[in-house]
Amino acid sequence: MRVPRLPDQGVGMSPARRKERSRKDSAEEHAALFEIARTAHQICLKLTEKRPDEKSPRPGKGKASRKSYQKKKSKEKEAEMQKAMEAWSRATLASVPEADAKTKSAAETRMRELEDEMKEESEDEPYTPVTSPLASRQFGEEFAGSGESSPKSGSKKRVTRTTSMRSTVAGRNDESYGLPNLQDRLDQIQNTYFGKGDLMDEATVQRMRTVFNRFRNASGNEIMQDDLPSAVEFLGYVVTSEEALEQVAKQVTSFKEMDFNEFLEFVEKYSRQQFGRYETLFHEFDEDGSGEINVSELRKLLLSIGFVVVRQMIEEALDVVDSDGNGQLNFEEFIYFLTVYQHTEGFTKDEVKRMHDVYKGFVAESVKLKMGSFLRCEDLADALVAVFGLHAEPHAVRIGHKLCNNSNGGKRNTSASDGLAFHEFLIFARSVRLAEQALYKKEFHRFDQDGSGNINASELRNVLQALGYRPMRVVIQEVLQEVDFEQDAELDFEEFFHFMLVFKQRDGFSSKELKDFKDVFRKFDRDQSDNINVHELGDMLRYLGFSVGTDNLYMLLAQVDVNRNGTLDCNEFLRLMRLHRESELKRMYDVFEHRGGFQDDEISCKQVPAALQDYMGGEVKAEVLQKVPPSGDMDFEEFVSLADQARWAKVISERRMAGFSQAEISSLEEMFSHYDKDGSGDIDSFEVQELLNDFGLKLRTRAERQEVLDQLEEARQLAAEAGVQHDARRPKSMITFWELVQLVRLVKTHRAKLKEEESQQLLQAISFSKQEIDDFRAVFLSWAKHGGMGLSSEDTALGTKVSLHETAAKKRETEDLDEEEPGLSASMLQKLLRWLNVPVTMQGKEALEGRLSLVQQTEKNELSFVGFLQVMRWMLDTNFCGINGVAQKAASAAQQQLFAKELQGA
């Protein structure tokens, strides 16, 4: 039976649509009458039939007594039949619009009583279920009126398995992520698929309403049929054939829109169709006809359905549903397996945890901006890129665009979808993974030249390059050993997809590279918080040989800070290193190609020294040049290995400089000579007093003196790590030159931290998101340092390719020692506003000049970055010279341009 129509379902229809709806409703009423009559008839049969185990009581002895009792029971049966027929009559009348309220109420009450009685009897002892109006919503409907019990219903095996699943599910951590209760879902599946439960129970209808509201039109109460694939995918199904979906939709309505009732009917029919499809495919892949499939057959079955096959996720789901642990699933266990697999949208526990960290970071910004406690729809694309990386940006942008726009290009009604819960975010993340899978499959088949369904190591390299990666042989071999379980050096698509997951999890690094980077991260994570701030990032990069200015450090952090908490965890740091590595490999290949080598080709060894000098930008250490063969050729990966050694040798030799330029080291030498009064080459305990006072290091209290001594000791340790040992034979020596260099770096970092803490307190009062602050920083630095020249909208884009070599090269030679804070003059601010097309009037100019005196400024009386944010906040809050309209128009144009670009690229 059709779900009762809601009062608002006819709003916004055309006359023809309303007329057709009225005709359809009339037909549905006749169908409803038939269903009620059929139900009443079944109830009558139910009441008159003799149950197989029913034993008549024996009230007395002899034939007369028995005959009297049977006559009495017969009359009771007739009375029950009469009541049932009256109920049928009342129900029939109740379905007619003209029926009075009293008749309707009586009929509905009696129908509920009869159904309750039948339910109680069915709970006492199992018997063949009676077809009812609800039976049309049961999966396994073919069993409802066939005289056969539903498969495995009531079996001891299911009771044991359900109990086993319950104990396994209890150990999950789903509630902390706001996910639905898995045990409730399994219970519902058991009742719906293999019992007599209603598919469209209250909870399910509410879920359907949420999905319907997510995809309905901005005006009216209908959903476009063109949006049904997206809605069905949102419900967890994989749409492998839109044609099959359209056929089901045509069974519901001939129009291109659906109201909520029609949507419920559509989902009901489509779910039944999918269940039948799963059962057919299950038997097809059950090659031996045993009624069970093994793990190998299961993976093939999942691929045929259209699922993303992740081996670790298969193992996690099997741990829940495979109660006997034999690795075999019957059909009922397979349905439970799909439920567990889809519960987290096919993502493993580790992946869910990582995605939840990203989700929490974006939600924290929404809460800060008082825009709800969910992920904002406009942040969806950025959040997906944060999870999957830059390569997934085209998919993420397209999915984010579909969320906010219907198939006709119009805006959706977002009143019910202002934010996305975490389980909804997982659904969109699954869409990205499916899109990646489709792309991988396309490239896989393109390079499967012999059509065998497998690719070898050579073809694998070509596929990776086509996908935008520059894989090294050692990395490919390591990942192959992990995923090629058959050890035949060939991968089918399922193995290839697993290869890509592992490859991306390692960020394309070898085991040794991963270990080295993680060791560096732990070394500079001094408070063991598993996060590093911008200053610790600066120390870390200097240790790796990249001296980056403070302002550019903020820009680098913004490009990989996926959870927007202002710090980097180890995974984010690895992504920064990956982005840098991609840029470095491109720079190496440009040099390699310039000196005569081509992709998959070789360069003459005689050209290698010159190529290394080109890459290093100068002299190469002799110990590296000695490793170049005197003759022969060298391929690109061999050249990369030598280039890495040359760079690392230079890094170690210059580490004692603490990231200062040669010009800055010369200035420090002059400073040291000033304090080294006796020219001994070190500063003793008497000479050090003046130095410490000039550095602002106070020695008034015991605590202050101990803090200074700790800093001096840390400077000695850093110098020792750089290869400069303190001369123990000079006990009066307090600090040598290279130890002074390390001390200056420590003092500068400490001052920068204090200034950062002060700025953060001011920023808390300014309601800008982390992304907005990063964008404003890019604009501010561009105008403060370069007058707006060279500003790109992609400068702070999440996942933008990073070249630490180029970033470090932008730092001025005396930037570290100057400590000059960038500032924006009033005239430059007005130029910036004109560049933004903000029409500044004379009245506006006077108001702006008054505001500038109230915000934070630099020592040169220019706008500091915090002051710039304070001014921008004031402008937006007061709509200074119509700036809000200008900003909204620019943001809309940029979003449309980005979507068009990604769509064209796809």
Secondary structure, 3 states (H helix, E strand, C coil): CCCCCCCCCCCCCCHHHHHHHHHHHHHHHHHHHHHHHHHHHHHHHHHHCCCCCCCCCCCCCCHHHHHHHHHHHHHHHHHHHHHHHHHHHHHHHHCCCCCCHHHHHHHHHHHHHHHHHHHHHHHHCCCCCCCCHHHHHCCCHHHCCCCCCCCCCCCHHHHHHHHHHHHHHCCCCHHHHCCCCHHHHHHHHHHHHHCCCCCCCHHHHHHHHHHHHHHCECCCCCEEHHHHHHHHHHCCCCCCCHHHHHHHHHHHCCCCEECHHHHHHHHHHHHHHHHHHHHHHHHHHCCCCCCEECHHHHHHHHHHHCCCCCHHHHHHHHHHHCCCCCCCEEHHHHHHHHHHHHHCCCCCHHHHHHHHHHHHHHHHHHHHCCCCCCEEHHHHHHHHHHHHCHHHHHHHHHHHHHHHECCCCCEECHHHCCEECHHHHHHHHHHHHHHHHHHHHHHHHHHCCCCCCCEEHHHHHHHHHHCCCCCCHHHHHHHHHHHCCCCCCEECHHHHHHHHHHHHHCCCCCHHHHHHHHHHHHHHCCCCCCCECHHHHHHHHHHCCCCCCHHHHHHHHHHHCCCCCCCECHHHHHHHHHHHHHHHHHHHHHHHHHCCCCCCCEEEHHHHHHHHHHHHCCCCCHHHHCCCCCCCEEEHHHHHHHHHHHHHHHHHHHHHHCCCCHHHHHHHHHHHHHHCCCCCCEEECCCHHHHHHHCCCCCCCHHHHHHHHHHHHHHHHHHHHCCCCCCCCCCCEEEEHHHHHHHHHHHHHHHHHHHHHHHHHHHCCCCCCHHHHHHHHHHHHHHHHHCCCCCCCCCCCCCCCCCHHHHHHCCCCCHHHHCCCCCECHHHHHHHHHHCCCCCCHHHHHHHHHHHCCCCECCCCCECHHHHHHHHHHHHHHCHHHHHHHHHHHHHHHHHHHHHHHHHHC
